[in-house]
Amino acid sequence: MSTSVGVAARGGRLAQAGAWMQRNGAVIRAVQWGVVAVYAFLIIVPACMPLPDETAHLWTNLTLAAQFVFWGIWWPFVLLSMVLLGRVWCGVLCPEGALAEFASKYGRGRAIPRWMRWGGWPFVAFGLTTIYGQMVSVYQYPRAVLLVLGGSTFAAMIIGLLYGREKRVWCRYLCPVNGVFGLLARLAPVHYKVDEAAWRRSYTQGEHGHRVIPINCAPLVPLRNMKGAAACHMCGRCSGHRDAITLSSRSPLREVVELGKDAANGWDTALILYGLLGIAVGAFHWTVSPWFVQAKQWLATWLIDRDITWPLDTNAPWFVFTHYPEQNDVFSWLDGSLVIVYILATAAVYGTALLALMALATRLLGRFDRARLHHLTQALIPLAGAGVFLGLSATTLSLLRAEHVPLGWAADVRVGVLAIANVWSAWLAWRVTGRYGKRVIWRVSAMTCFVTALAVADSAWWLMFWGFAR
């Protein structure tokens, strides 16, 4: 009996699924290359075609179909899959990861430099990619998709050619969504569990009495010390390794509540508060915000009154600011600059307000402690993830609305998603406060601050979906 089969027999259906993945790595790799082919087709071919006119439909125009696939289905449900299944997308389907690992197999194999290991890259990469995507209207135009997504994939392959050997160095350190995926995967009800006692036994007994066969963990996870699902790509290669690793179920609260203090850090807090609940909100808001329009009109008037007209020029190339005259969609230098300012200002306002509330909640639980602050902030992950899902799904609904699909159900679904996320976040926070405050009065006080933070975050989506529409 093989190791993976032996472990699976003892672990139930989930363990059997993990063992199947371990035995059928070739099938998974074939699936990945199939996704690579579809991905390459959808980002390259539409960019070479004329933009659709007003008579085009999703089912008759490849550009609109690709837009719907990427932003209407692909990315929203990739985020949802992180919460339900962990990072299965990364390990089984992601074309960028597959290409990075393939390039690394034939690359120079250099050591990973210190600058690349900087903990702030997940936040910085997410922020820069999100803002730049808005500057070039990545949700609307195929050339922008090719530039942003294709550029990221090209960078992943270059990093693979330079560093590591059969590793996903880009995915581990520089991928713009690595940090977001890692946060959401902490909520997943499944993970690869490491039995430390079995691991120690393998040093003397091997695997089922046989020599331990080394495995390649492409995302560079230290398997023996793997406690959660944040970094694991769920590819199945390690299932049964040393008779100690099995695909297992767990409480969706466990990683945040029990492991959150040790795993928490300032960059995760920044990504939650200033990234997902700040920059992402601003990126979704500005297109529907009357405040953005009012600010632009006021600034344009102010500039004209002073004979300063160059910011109103529309000569920026399409890869700097949106420039599609045939679609009557052209950014002036003022437009593009104001998009950046609006997103950053939104991040500053929301992020700082939420940070202040989290800090006050932390202080109410006792002496202020940064680790406790970072731990409590992780309780906002469900709401942060739900917000990005709703923001991306707005593109889905816009495309469906253009096809005259009835959308009367959309508001109820949005309210339902936000309600579930709020309850989930509140329950996480209550459990986290229980690890620091034994007196109910202090826990209730801290929860009052946390619930206020939920209301602040919810206000962004109320404005986008209901407030700005009035």
C-alpha positions in Angstrom: 0.0 0.0 0.0 1.4 3.4 -0.9 2.0 6.0 1.8 -0.7 8.4 0.6 -3.2 5.5 0.3 -2.4 4.3 3.8 -2.8 7.7 5.3 -6.1 8.2 3.4 -7.5 4.9 4.6 -7.1 6.2 8.2 -8.4 9.7 7.5 -11.7 9.5 5.7 -13.0 11.0 2.5 -11.1 14.3 2.7 -7.8 12.4 3.2 -8.7 10.2 0.3 -9.2 13.2 -1.9 -5.8 14.5 -0.8 -4.2 11.2 -1.6 -5.9 11.2 -5.0 -4.3 14.6 -5.7 -0.9 13.3 -4.6 -1.2 10.2 -6.9 -2.5 12.2 -9.9 -0.2 15.1 -10.1 0.2 14.6 -13.8 -3.6 15.1 -14.2 -3.4 18.3 -12.2 -0.5 19.6 -14.2 -2.4 18.9 -17.4 -5.4 20.8 -16.1 -3.1 23.7 -15.3 -1.7 23.8 -18.8 -5.3 23.8 -20.1 -6.0 26.8 -18.0 -2.8 28.4 -19.3 -4.1 28.0 -22.9 -7.5 29.5 -22.1 -5.9 32.3 -20.1 -3.5 33.2 -22.9 -6.3 33.1 -25.5 -8.5 35.4 -23.4 -5.8 38.1 -22.7 -4.1 38.1 -26.1 -6.8 37.6 -28.8 -9.3 40.3 -27.6 -6.4 42.8 -27.4 -5.8 42.3 -31.1 -9.4 42.9 -32.1 -11.4 46.1 -32.5 -13.3 47.3 -29.5 -17.0 46.3 -29.5 -19.6 48.7 -30.6 -23.0 49.4 -29.1 -24.7 46.5 -30.9 -22.3 43.8 -29.5 -23.4 41.2 -27.0 -21.7 38.8 -24.7 -22.6 35.8 -26.9 -21.5 37.5 -30.1 -18.4 39.4 -29.2 -15.2 37.8 -27.9 -14.0 41.0 -26.1 -17.2 41.3 -24.1 -17.2 37.5 -23.4 -13.6 37.7 -22.2 -14.4 40.7 -20.0 -17.3 38.8 -18.5 -15.2 35.7 -17.9 -12.3 37.6 -16.2 -14.1 40.2 -14.1 -17.6 38.8 -14.0 -16.9 35.1 -13.1 -13.2 34.4 -12.8 -12.0 36.8 -10.1 -15.1 37.0 -7.9 -15.3 33.2 -7.7 -11.6 32.7 -7.2 -12.0 34.9 -4.1 -14.9 32.8 -3.0 -13.0 29.6 -3.6 -10.3 30.7 -1.1 -12.9 30.9 1.7 -14.5 27.5 0.8 -11.5 25.4 -0.3 -8.3 27.3 0.7 -5.8 28.1 -2.0 -6.8 25.2 -4.4 -6.9 27.8 -7.2 -3.2 28.5 -6.6 -2.1 24.9 -6.5 -4.4 23.4 -9.1 -5.6 26.0 -11.6 -3.5 29.3 -11.5 -1.8 29.8 -14.9 0.6 32.3 -13.4 1.8 29.9 -10.8 2.2 27.1 -13.4 4.2 29.2 -15.7 6.4 30.6 -12.9 7.2 27.0 -11.7 7.9 25.8 -15.3 10.3 28.7 -15.9 12.0 28.0 -12.6 12.6 24.4 -13.7 14.8 25.6 -16.5 16.1 28.8 -14.9 19.3 29.9 -13.2 18.3 28.7 -9.8 19.8 31.7 -7.9 19.2 32.2 -4.2 16.2 34.3 -3.3 17.6 37.9 -2.5 16.8 39.6 0.8 14.9 42.4 -0.8 12.4 40.0 -2.2 11.7 38.6 1.3 10.5 41.9 2.6 7.1 41.4 4.3 5.5 44.5 2.8 5.4 43.3 -0.7 1.9 41.7 -0.5 0.4 45.1 0.6 2.5 47.2 -1.8 1.9 45.0 -4.8 -1.8 44.8 -4.2 -2.1 48.6 -3.8 0.0 49.4 -6.8 -1.8 46.9 -9.1 -5.2 48.0 -7.9 -4.5 51.7 -8.5 -2.8 51.2 -11.8 -5.7 49.0 -13.0 -8.0 51.9 -12.4 -5.7 54.3 -14.2 -5.9 52.3 -17.4 -9.5 50.9 -16.9 -8.5 47.3 -16.6 -12.1 46.1 -16.1 -13.2 47.7 -19.4 -10.5 47.3 -22.0 -8.6 44.3 -23.3 -5.3 46.1 -23.9 -5.3 47.1 -20.3 -6.0 43.4 -19.3 -3.1 42.3 -21.4 -0.8 44.9 -19.8 -1.8 44.3 -16.2 -2.5 40.6 -16.1 -0.1 39.7 -18.9 2.6 41.9 -17.4 2.2 40.2 -14.0 2.5 36.8 -15.7 5.6 37.9 -17.6 7.2 39.2 -14.4 6.4 35.8 -12.7 8.2 33.9 -15.5 11.2 36.2 -15.3 11.5 35.8 -11.5 11.1 32.0 -12.1 13.9 32.0 -14.6 16.2 33.8 -12.2 15.4 32.4 -8.7 14.8 29.0 -7.2 14.6 25.6 -8.7 11.1 24.3 -9.6 9.7 26.8 -7.1 7.0 29.5 -7.2 9.1 32.3 -5.9 6.9 35.0 -7.5 3.8 33.4 -5.8 5.5 33.3 -2.4 6.8 36.8 -2.3 5.6 39.1 -5.1 2.2 38.1 -6.5 -0.2 41.1 -6.1 -2.9 38.8 -4.7 -0.8 36.5 -2.6 -1.5 38.5 0.6 -5.3 38.6 -0.1 -5.4 34.9 -0.9 -3.5 34.1 2.2 -5.9 36.1 4.4 -9.0 34.5 2.9 -7.6 31.0 3.1 -7.4 31.4 6.9 -11.2 31.0 6.9 -11.3 27.8 4.8 -12.8 24.8 6.5 -10.2 22.4 5.0 -6.4 22.3 5.2 -3.5 20.0 5.0 -2.9 19.0 8.7 0.6 18.1 9.9 0.8 15.4 12.6 4.0 16.4 14.4 4.3 13.1 16.3 4.1 11.1 13.1 6.6 13.4 11.5 9.1 12.7 14.4 8.5 9.0 14.2 9.4 9.1 10.5 13.0 10.0 11.4 13.4 6.4 12.7 10.7 4.4 11.1 10.4 6.1 7.7 7.1 6.0 5.8 5.4 2.6 6.5 8.9 1.3 7.1 10.3 2.6 3.9 12.7 5.4 3.2 11.2 8.9 3.2 11.0 10.3 -0.4 11.6 14.0 -0.5 8.9 16.2 -2.1 9.0 19.5 -3.8 6.9 22.2 -2.1 6.8 24.8 -4.9 5.4 27.7 -2.8 8.2 27.2 -0.3 6.1 26.3 2.7 8.1 24.8 5.7 6.0 21.6 5.9 7.0 20.4 9.3 6.0 23.7 10.9 2.9 24.3 8.7 0.1 25.3 11.1 -2.6 26.9 8.9 -3.7 27.3 5.3 -2.5 30.8 4.6 0.6 29.8 2.6 -0.3 26.3 1.4 -1.3 26.1 -2.2 -3.4 22.9 -1.6 -1.7 21.1 -4.6 -1.7 17.7 -2.8 1.9 16.9 -3.5 2.7 16.5 0.2 -0.4 14.4 1.1 0.9 11.4 3.1 4.4 12.7 3.3 6.2 11.0 6.3 2.8 9.5 7.1 2.1 12.9 8.8 0.2 15.2 6.3 -3.4 14.7 5.5 -6.2 16.8 4.0 -8.5 17.4 6.9 -11.5 19.5 8.0 -11.4 22.1 10.6 -13.5 24.9 12.1 -13.5 28.0 9.9 -12.7 30.0 13.1 -9.6 28.0 14.1 -6.8 29.7 12.2 -7.8 33.2 13.1 -8.8 32.5 16.7 -6.1 30.0 17.7 -3.2 30.7 15.4 -3.9 34.4 14.7 -1.7 35.9 17.4 1.4 34.1 16.3 0.7 34.6 12.6 -0.4 38.3 12.8 1.8 41.1 11.8 1.6 44.8 10.8 1.6 44.2 7.1 -1.4 41.9 7.4 -3.2 44.6 9.3 -2.3 47.2 6.7 -3.6 44.9 3.9 -6.9 44.4 5.7 -7.5 48.0 6.8 -5.8 50.1 4.2 -5.9 47.6 1.3 -9.1 45.5 1.2 -11.1 48.0 3.3 -9.4 51.1 1.8 -7.7 51.0 -1.6 -10.2 48.4 -2.9 -13.1 50.5 -1.7 -11.8 53.6 -3.4 -11.2 51.7 -6.6 -14.8 50.5 -6.7 -16.3 53.9 -5.5 -14.9 56.5 -7.7 -16.8 55.4 -10.8 -20.2 56.0 -9.1 -19.3 58.7 -6.6 -20.9 62.2 -7.0 -18.1 63.5 -4.8 -15.5 62.5 -7.4 -17.5 64.4 -10.1 -17.9 67.5 -7.8 -14.2 67.5 -6.9 -13.3 67.3 -10.6 -15.6 70.1 -11.6 -14.4 72.3 -8.9 -10.7 71.7 -9.7 -11.3 72.2 -13.4 -13.0 75.5 -12.8 -10.2 76.6 -10.4 -7.5 75.7 -13.0 -9.3 77.5 -15.8 -9.8 80.6 -13.8 -6.0 80.7 -13.4 -5.3 79.9 -17.0 -3.7 76.6 -16.1 -5.0 74.3 -18.8 -2.4 71.6 -19.3 -4.0 69.3 -16.6 -7.1 69.3 -18.9 -5.2 67.9 -21.9 -6.1 64.4 -23.0 -2.8 63.4 -24.5 -1.7 60.7 -22.0 -1.0 57.4 -23.7 -3.4 54.5 -23.0 -0.9 52.7 -20.8 -0.7 55.7 -18.4 -4.3 56.9 -18.3 -7.3 55.6 -20.1 -7.3 56.8 -23.7 -9.9 55.4 -26.1 -11.4 58.3 -28.1 -13.4 56.0 -30.3 -15.3 54.9 -27.2 -15.6 58.5 -25.9 -13.6 57.4 -22.9 -10.5 59.6 -22.4 -8.8 60.6 -19.2 -7.2 64.0 -18.9 -4.2 64.4 -16.6 -6.6 65.9 -14.1 -9.0 62.9 -14.4 -6.3 60.3 -13.9 -4.5 62.2 -11.1 -7.8 62.6 -9.3 -8.6 58.9 -9.6 -5.3 58.2 -7.8 -6.0 60.9 -5.1 -9.5 59.7 -4.6 -8.5 56.1 -4.0 -5.6 57.1 -1.7 -7.9 59.5 0.2 -10.6 56.8 0.6 -7.9 54.4 1.9 -6.6 57.0 4.4 -10.1 57.8 5.7 -11.4 54.3 6.0 -8.2 52.7 7.0 -7.3 55.2 9.7 -10.9 55.2 11.2 -10.8 51.4 11.4 -7.3 51.3 12.8 -8.4 53.8 15.6 -11.4 51.6 16.5 -9.3 48.5 16.5 -6.7 50.2 18.7 -9.4 51.3 21.1 -10.9 47.8 21.3 -7.4 46.4 21.9 -6.8 48.9 24.8 -10.2 48.0 26.4 -9.0 44.4 26.7 -6.0 45.5 28.8 -2.6 47.0 28.3 -2.1 48.0 24.6 -0.3 45.3 22.7 0.5 45.3 19.0 0.2 41.6 18.6 -3.3 41.7 20.1 -4.2 44.6 17.8 -3.1 42.6 14.7 -4.9 39.5 16.0 -8.2 41.3 16.6 -7.9 43.0 13.1 -7.9 39.5 11.5 -11.5 39.2 12.6 -12.4 41.7 9.9 -11.2 39.3 7.1 -14.7 37.9 6.3 -16.2 41.4 5.8 -13.1 42.6 3.9 -13.3 39.6 1.5 -17.1 40.0 1.1 -16.6 43.6 0.1 -14.1 42.9 -2.6 -16.3 40.0 -3.9 -19.3 42.4 -4.0 -17.2 45.1 -5.7 -16.0 42.7 -8.4 -19.5 41.3 -8.9 -20.7 44.8 -9.7 -19.0 44.3 -13.0 -20.8 41.0 -13.4 -24.1 42.7 -12.9 -23.3 45.7 -15.1 -22.6 43.3 -18.0 -25.7 41.3 -17.3 -27.7 44.6 -17.1 -26.5 45.6 -20.5 -28.0 42.3 -21.8 -31.3 43.2 -20.2 -31.1 40.3 -17.7 -33.5 40.9 -14.8 -31.5 41.8 -11.6 -34.2 42.4 -9.1 -32.6 39.8 -6.8 -29.2 41.6 -6.7 -30.0 43.9 -3.8 -31.2 41.0 -1.6 -28.1 38.9 -2.4 -25.8 41.8 -1.5 -27.6 42.4 1.8 -27.4 38.6 2.5 -23.6 38.5 1.7 -22.9 41.5 3.9 -25.1 40.1 6.8 -23.3 36.7 6.7 -19.9 38.5 6.6 -20.8 40.8 9.5 -22.0 38.0 11.7 -18.9 35.9 10.9 -16.5 38.8 11.6 -18.4 39.6 14.9 -18.2 35.9 16.0 -14.5 35.8 15.2 -14.0 39.0 17.2 -15.9 37.6 20.2 -13.8 34.5 20.2 -10.6 36.5 19.9 -11.5 38.8 22.7 -12.1 35.7 24.9 -8.4 34.9 24.7 -7.5 38.3 26.2 -10.3 39.5 28.4 -11.9 37.3 31.0 -14.3 39.9 32.3 -17.4 40.2 30.2 -17.7 43.9 30.7 -14.3 44.5 29.0 -15.1 42.1 26.2 -18.5 43.8 25.6 -16.7 47.2 25.5 -14.2 46.0 23.0 -17.0 44.4 20.9 -18.8 47.7 20.9 -15.8 49.3 19.2 -15.5 46.3 16.8 -19.2 46.5 15.8 -18.7 50.2 15.2 -15.8 49.3 12.9 -18.1 46.9 11.1 -20.6 49.7 10.6 -17.9 52.0 9.2 -16.8 49.3 6.7 -20.5 48.6 5.8 -21.0 52.3 5.1 -18.7 52.0 2.1 -21.0 49.4 0.4 -24.2 51.3 1.5 -22.8 54.3 -0.3 -21.8 52.4 -3.4 -25.0 50.3 -3.9 -27.6 52.6 -2.3 -26.4 56.0 -1.1 -24.8 57.3 -4.3 -27.7 56.0 -6.4 -30.1 58.4 -4.7 
